[in-house]
Amino acid sequence: MSYRKKTLRQLQPMTRRYARLVNQAESLTRKLKNMTEEIDRLESDSRALATWNEQRRKEHYRKEVQRNAE
């Protein structure tokens, strides 16, 4: 849990710097955890798009082969 501003003011200088670093580390951890879900969703969407593009490419190639055979 983050240290409040009032609590930080009451600490000794070295302890205050340490507490601020702890706050920053906790904040960064929360941000990274929140980004994990978004990255997972984007990766899933990217894979779906790649699969769709691959299917379209195969369909186009199949049509070209049929046209050339005629």
DSSP file (Angstrom, degrees, kcal/mol; ACC not computed):
  #  RESIDUE AA STRUCTURE BP1 BP2  ACC     N-H-->O    O-->H-N    N-H-->O    O-->H-N    TCO  KAPPA ALPHA  PHI   PSI    X-CA   Y-CA   Z-CA
    1    1 A M              0   0    0      0, 0.0    25,-0.0     0, 0.0    22,-0.0   0.000 360.0 360.0 360.0 141.4    0.0    0.0    0.0
    2    2 A S        -     0   0    0      1,-0.1     2,-0.3    21,-0.1    18,-0.1  -0.284 360.0-115.9 -68.6 148.4    1.3    3.5   -0.9
    3    3 A Y        -     0   0    0     16,-0.3    -1,-0.1     1,-0.1     2,-0.1  -0.672  31.4-121.7 -82.1 138.8    2.6    5.8    1.8
    4    4 A R     >  -     0   0    0     -2,-0.3     4,-2.4     1,-0.1     5,-0.2  -0.401  20.6-113.3 -77.2 158.8    0.6    9.0    2.2
    5    5 A K  H  > S+     0   0    0      1,-0.2     4,-2.1     2,-0.2     5,-0.2   0.889 117.6  53.3 -58.4 -41.3    2.2   12.3    1.8
    6    6 A K  H  > S+     0   0    0      1,-0.2     4,-1.1     2,-0.2    -1,-0.2   0.907 109.6  48.2 -62.0 -42.3    1.8   13.1    5.5
    7    7 A T  H >> S+     0   0    0      1,-0.2     4,-0.6     2,-0.2     3,-0.5   0.909 109.4  52.8 -65.1 -42.0    3.5    9.9    6.4
    8    8 A L  H >< S+     0   0    0     -4,-2.4     3,-1.0     1,-0.2    -1,-0.2   0.883 104.6  56.0 -61.9 -38.3    6.4   10.6    4.0
    9    9 A R  H 3< S+     0   0    0     -4,-2.1    -1,-0.2     1,-0.2    -2,-0.2   0.809 105.3  52.7 -63.8 -28.8    6.9   14.0    5.5
   10   10 A Q  H << S+     0   0    0     -4,-1.1    -1,-0.2    -3,-0.5    -2,-0.2   0.604  93.9  92.5 -84.0 -11.3    7.4   12.5    9.0
   11   11 A L  S << S-     0   0    0     -3,-1.0    -3,-0.0    -4,-0.6     0, 0.0  -0.384  86.0 -98.3 -83.0 160.3   10.0   10.0    7.9
   12   12 A Q     >  -     0   0    0     -2,-0.1     4,-2.9     1,-0.1     5,-0.2  -0.399  43.0-104.9 -69.4 154.9   13.8   10.5    8.0
   13   13 A P  H  > S+     0   0    0      0, 0.0     4,-2.1     0, 0.0     5,-0.2   0.880 119.3  45.1 -53.7 -46.2   15.3   11.6    4.6
   14   14 A M  H  > S+     0   0    0      1,-0.2     4,-2.0     2,-0.2     5,-0.1   0.910 115.7  47.1 -67.0 -40.7   16.8    8.2    3.7
   15   15 A T  H  > S+     0   0    0      1,-0.2     4,-2.7     2,-0.2    -1,-0.2   0.865 109.3  55.5 -66.5 -36.7   13.6    6.3    4.8
   16   16 A R  H  X S+     0   0    0     -4,-2.9     4,-2.3     2,-0.2    -2,-0.2   0.919 107.5  48.1 -62.5 -44.8   11.5    8.8    2.8
   17   17 A R  H  X S+     0   0    0     -4,-2.1     4,-2.0    -5,-0.2    -1,-0.2   0.909 112.3  50.0 -62.3 -41.4   13.5    8.1   -0.4
   18   18 A Y  H  X S+     0   0    0     -4,-2.0     4,-2.2     1,-0.2    -2,-0.2   0.929 110.1  50.0 -62.0 -44.9   13.1    4.4    0.2
   19   19 A A  H  X S+     0   0    0     -4,-2.7     4,-2.3     1,-0.2   -16,-0.3   0.876 108.7  52.4 -63.1 -38.2    9.4    4.7    0.7
   20   20 A R  H  X S+     0   0    0     -4,-2.3     4,-2.4     2,-0.2    -1,-0.2   0.900 108.6  50.3 -64.8 -39.5    9.0    6.7   -2.5
   21   21 A L  H  X S+     0   0    0     -4,-2.0     4,-2.5     2,-0.2    -2,-0.2   0.890 109.1  51.7 -64.7 -38.5   10.9    4.0   -4.4
   22   22 A V  H  X S+     0   0    0     -4,-2.2     4,-2.4     2,-0.2    -2,-0.2   0.921 109.7  50.2 -62.0 -43.7    8.5    1.4   -2.9
   23   23 A N  H  X S+     0   0    0     -4,-2.3     4,-2.4     1,-0.2    -2,-0.2   0.921 111.2  48.2 -60.1 -44.5    5.5    3.5   -4.0
   24   24 A Q  H  X S+     0   0    0     -4,-2.4     4,-2.6     1,-0.2    -1,-0.2   0.908 110.8  51.1 -63.7 -41.3    6.9    3.7   -7.5
   25   25 A A  H  X S+     0   0    0     -4,-2.5     4,-2.3     1,-0.2    -2,-0.2   0.914 111.3  47.4 -63.3 -42.9    7.6    0.0   -7.6
   26   26 A E  H  X S+     0   0    0     -4,-2.4     4,-2.2     2,-0.2    -1,-0.2   0.899 112.3  50.1 -64.6 -40.4    4.0   -0.8   -6.5
   27   27 A S  H  X S+     0   0    0     -4,-2.4     4,-2.3     2,-0.2    -2,-0.2   0.924 111.1  48.4 -63.8 -44.8    2.6    1.6   -9.1
   28   28 A L  H  X S+     0   0    0     -4,-2.6     4,-2.6     1,-0.2     5,-0.2   0.893 109.6  53.0 -63.5 -40.1    4.7    0.1  -11.9
   29   29 A T  H  X S+     0   0    0     -4,-2.3     4,-2.3     1,-0.2    -1,-0.2   0.914 109.7  48.4 -61.7 -43.1    3.6   -3.4  -10.9
   30   30 A R  H  X S+     0   0    0     -4,-2.2     4,-2.3     2,-0.2    -2,-0.2   0.920 111.6  49.7 -62.9 -43.7   -0.1   -2.4  -11.0
   31   31 A K  H  X S+     0   0    0     -4,-2.3     4,-1.9     1,-0.2    -2,-0.2   0.917 111.7  47.8 -63.0 -43.2    0.4   -0.8  -14.4
   32   32 A L  H  X S+     0   0    0     -4,-2.6     4,-1.3     1,-0.2    -1,-0.2   0.899 110.9  51.5 -64.8 -39.8    2.1   -3.8  -15.8
   33   33 A K  H  X S+     0   0    0     -4,-2.3     4,-0.7     1,-0.2     3,-0.3   0.909 110.6  48.5 -63.1 -41.7   -0.6   -6.1  -14.5
   34   34 A N  H  X S+     0   0    0     -4,-2.3     4,-0.9     1,-0.2     3,-0.3   0.839 108.8  53.7 -67.3 -32.9   -3.3   -4.0  -16.1
   35   35 A M  H  X S+     0   0    0     -4,-1.9     4,-2.9     1,-0.2     5,-0.2   0.763  93.1  73.5 -73.0 -24.1   -1.5   -4.0  -19.4
   36   36 A T  H  X S+     0   0    0     -4,-1.3     4,-2.3    -3,-0.3    -1,-0.2   0.907  96.5  47.9 -57.7 -44.6   -1.3   -7.8  -19.4
   37   37 A E  H  X S+     0   0    0     -4,-0.7     4,-2.1    -3,-0.3    -1,-0.2   0.906 113.1  48.0 -64.0 -41.4   -5.0   -8.1  -20.2
   38   38 A E  H  X S+     0   0    0     -4,-0.9     4,-2.5     2,-0.2    -2,-0.2   0.915 111.8  49.1 -66.6 -42.3   -4.8   -5.6  -23.0
   39   39 A I  H  X S+     0   0    0     -4,-2.9     4,-2.5     1,-0.2    -1,-0.2   0.902 110.0  52.3 -63.7 -40.3   -1.7   -7.2  -24.6
   40   40 A D  H  X S+     0   0    0     -4,-2.3     4,-2.2    -5,-0.2    -1,-0.2   0.916 110.6  47.7 -61.4 -43.5   -3.4  -10.6  -24.4
   41   41 A R  H  X S+     0   0    0     -4,-2.1     4,-2.4     2,-0.2    -2,-0.2   0.919 112.6  48.6 -63.5 -44.5   -6.5   -9.2  -26.2
   42   42 A L  H  X S+     0   0    0     -4,-2.5     4,-2.3     1,-0.2    -2,-0.2   0.887 110.8  50.6 -64.0 -38.8   -4.4   -7.5  -28.9
   43   43 A E  H  X S+     0   0    0     -4,-2.5     4,-2.3     2,-0.2    -1,-0.2   0.904 110.2  50.0 -65.5 -40.6   -2.3  -10.6  -29.5
   44   44 A S  H  X S+     0   0    0     -4,-2.2     4,-2.2     1,-0.2    -2,-0.2   0.923 111.6  48.3 -62.6 -44.7   -5.5  -12.7  -29.9
   45   45 A D  H  X S+     0   0    0     -4,-2.4     4,-2.4     1,-0.2    -2,-0.2   0.889 109.9  53.0 -62.7 -39.1   -6.9  -10.2  -32.4
   46   46 A S  H  X S+     0   0    0     -4,-2.3     4,-2.4     1,-0.2    -1,-0.2   0.911 109.2  48.2 -63.9 -43.1   -3.6  -10.2  -34.3
   47   47 A R  H  X S+     0   0    0     -4,-2.3     4,-2.4     2,-0.2    -1,-0.2   0.905 110.6  51.4 -64.6 -40.6   -3.7  -14.0  -34.6
   48   48 A A  H  X S+     0   0    0     -4,-2.2     4,-2.4     1,-0.2    -2,-0.2   0.914 110.9  48.3 -62.9 -42.0   -7.3  -13.9  -35.8
   49   49 A L  H  X S+     0   0    0     -4,-2.4     4,-2.7     2,-0.2    -1,-0.2   0.898 110.3  51.3 -65.3 -40.1   -6.4  -11.4  -38.4
   50   50 A A  H  X S+     0   0    0     -4,-2.4     4,-2.3     2,-0.2    -2,-0.2   0.906 110.8  48.6 -63.4 -40.8   -3.4  -13.4  -39.6
   51   51 A T  H  X S+     0   0    0     -4,-2.4     4,-2.2     2,-0.2    -2,-0.2   0.917 111.7  49.1 -64.1 -43.7   -5.6  -16.5  -39.9
   52   52 A W  H  X S+     0   0    0     -4,-2.4     4,-2.4     1,-0.2    -2,-0.2   0.920 111.5  49.3 -62.1 -44.5   -8.2  -14.5  -41.8
   53   53 A N  H  X S+     0   0    0     -4,-2.7     4,-2.4     1,-0.2    -1,-0.2   0.889 109.6  52.3 -62.7 -39.0   -5.5  -13.1  -44.2
   54   54 A E  H  X S+     0   0    0     -4,-2.3     4,-2.3     2,-0.2    -1,-0.2   0.907 109.6  48.8 -64.4 -41.1   -4.0  -16.6  -44.7
   55   55 A Q  H  X S+     0   0    0     -4,-2.2     4,-2.4     2,-0.2    -2,-0.2   0.912 111.5  49.4 -64.3 -42.5   -7.5  -17.9  -45.7
   56   56 A R  H  X S+     0   0    0     -4,-2.4     4,-2.5     2,-0.2    -2,-0.2   0.902 110.4  51.0 -62.8 -40.7   -8.0  -15.1  -48.1
   57   57 A R  H  X S+     0   0    0     -4,-2.4     4,-2.4     2,-0.2    -2,-0.2   0.919 111.2  47.4 -63.9 -43.6   -4.6  -15.7  -49.7
   58   58 A K  H  X S+     0   0    0     -4,-2.3     4,-2.5     2,-0.2    -1,-0.2   0.900 112.1  50.2 -64.2 -40.9   -5.3  -19.4  -50.1
   59   59 A E  H  X S+     0   0    0     -4,-2.4     4,-2.1     2,-0.2    -2,-0.2   0.916 111.3  48.4 -63.4 -43.4   -8.7  -18.6  -51.6
   60   60 A H  H  X S+     0   0    0     -4,-2.5     4,-2.2     2,-0.2    -2,-0.2   0.922 112.4  48.4 -63.2 -44.1   -7.2  -16.1  -54.0
   61   61 A Y  H  X S+     0   0    0     -4,-2.4     4,-2.3     1,-0.2    -2,-0.2   0.902 109.7  52.7 -62.6 -41.9   -4.5  -18.5  -55.1
   62   62 A R  H  X S+     0   0    0     -4,-2.5     4,-2.0     1,-0.2    -1,-0.2   0.904 109.9  48.5 -61.5 -42.0   -7.1  -21.3  -55.6
   63   63 A K  H  X S+     0   0    0     -4,-2.1     4,-2.4     2,-0.2    -1,-0.2   0.890 110.0  52.0 -65.3 -40.2   -9.1  -19.0  -57.9
   64   64 A E  H  X S+     0   0    0     -4,-2.2     4,-2.3     2,-0.2    -2,-0.2   0.906 108.8  50.3 -63.2 -41.2   -6.1  -18.0  -59.9
   65   65 A V  H  X S+     0   0    0     -4,-2.3     4,-1.7     1,-0.2    -1,-0.2   0.911 110.9  49.7 -63.2 -41.7   -5.2  -21.7  -60.4
   66   66 A Q  H  X S+     0   0    0     -4,-2.0     4,-1.2     2,-0.2    -2,-0.2   0.898 110.5  50.0 -64.4 -40.0   -8.7  -22.4  -61.6
   67   67 A R  H  < S+     0   0    0     -4,-2.4     3,-0.3     1,-0.2    -2,-0.2   0.905 111.6  48.1 -65.1 -41.5   -8.6  -19.4  -64.0
   68   68 A N  H  < S+     0   0    0     -4,-2.3    -1,-0.2     1,-0.2    -2,-0.2   0.802 107.6  56.1 -69.3 -28.7   -5.3  -20.6  -65.5
   69   69 A A  H  <        0   0    0     -4,-1.7    -1,-0.2     1,-0.2    -2,-0.2   0.787 360.0 360.0 -74.2 -26.3   -6.6  -24.1  -65.9
   70   70 A E     <        0   0    0     -4,-1.2    -1,-0.2    -3,-0.3    -2,-0.2   0.478 360.0 360.0 -78.0 360.0   -9.5  -22.9  -68.0
